[in-house]
Amino acid sequence: ELLAEAGALGLQECVELRTNVSAEERGALFARAGAVVYTPSFEHFGIVPLEAMAAGRPVIAVALGGPCESVAHGETGWLCEP
């Protein structure tokens, strides 16, 4: 569904969706990412935003749950309304 939406917007060449990647692959992805979009709405704690920020990448996340504690809005990323 998300890939179809990216295609409808003409962004299919700019968007990658990955799940369950190895630590090595994750490091390589962070190294080439401009930003990391973190979509879970009610995660109590999410490691992905911390890993992204440790790699120097900004995080775009929903302003609920764990990201409210770890992402400094406007500094290490952006928190968006659900």
C-alpha positions in Angstrom: 0.0 0.0 0.0 2.8 2.4 0.9 4.8 1.6 -2.3 1.6 2.1 -4.4 1.2 5.5 -2.7 4.8 6.4 -3.5 4.3 5.3 -7.1 1.1 7.4 -7.4 3.2 10.4 -6.2 6.0 9.6 -8.7 8.4 8.8 -5.9 9.0 5.1 -6.4 12.6 5.7 -7.3 13.2 7.7 -4.1 11.5 5.5 -1.5 12.6 2.2 0.0 10.7 0.2 2.6 12.7 -2.4 4.5 11.9 -4.7 7.4 14.1 -7.0 9.5 17.4 -6.0 8.2 20.8 -7.2 9.5 23.0 -4.9 11.6 25.4 -4.5 8.7 22.7 -3.7 6.2 21.1 -1.2 8.7 24.4 0.6 9.1 24.7 0.9 5.3 21.2 2.2 5.0 21.7 4.8 7.7 24.9 5.9 6.0 23.1 6.7 2.7 19.8 8.0 4.2 18.9 11.6 4.2 16.5 11.0 7.1 14.7 8.2 8.8 10.9 8.1 8.9 9.7 6.2 12.0 6.0 5.3 11.7 4.9 3.3 14.8 2.3 5.4 16.7 2.3 3.8 20.1 5.8 2.3 20.7 6.8 2.8 24.3 10.4 2.8 23.2 11.8 2.5 19.7 15.5 1.7 19.1 15.4 2.8 15.4 15.2 6.5 16.2 18.2 6.2 18.5 20.2 4.2 16.0 19.4 6.8 13.3 20.4 9.7 15.5 23.6 7.8 16.5 24.4 7.6 12.8 23.8 11.4 12.5 20.5 11.1 10.6 17.4 13.1 11.5 14.3 11.3 12.5 10.7 12.1 11.4 8.3 10.5 13.8 4.8 10.6 15.1 4.6 12.7 18.3 3.4 9.7 20.5 5.2 7.3 22.7 9.0 6.8 22.7 10.0 9.3 20.1 8.6 12.1 22.3 11.3 11.1 24.8 14.2 10.6 22.3 13.7 13.0 19.4 14.4 16.6 20.1 12.0 18.4 17.8 13.8 20.7 15.4 17.3 19.5 16.6 17.6 15.7 16.0 14.5 15.4 13.9 10.8 16.4 13.8 7.8 15.1 15.6 4.6 15.2 13.6 1.0 15.2 14.8 -0.7 11.8 14.4 
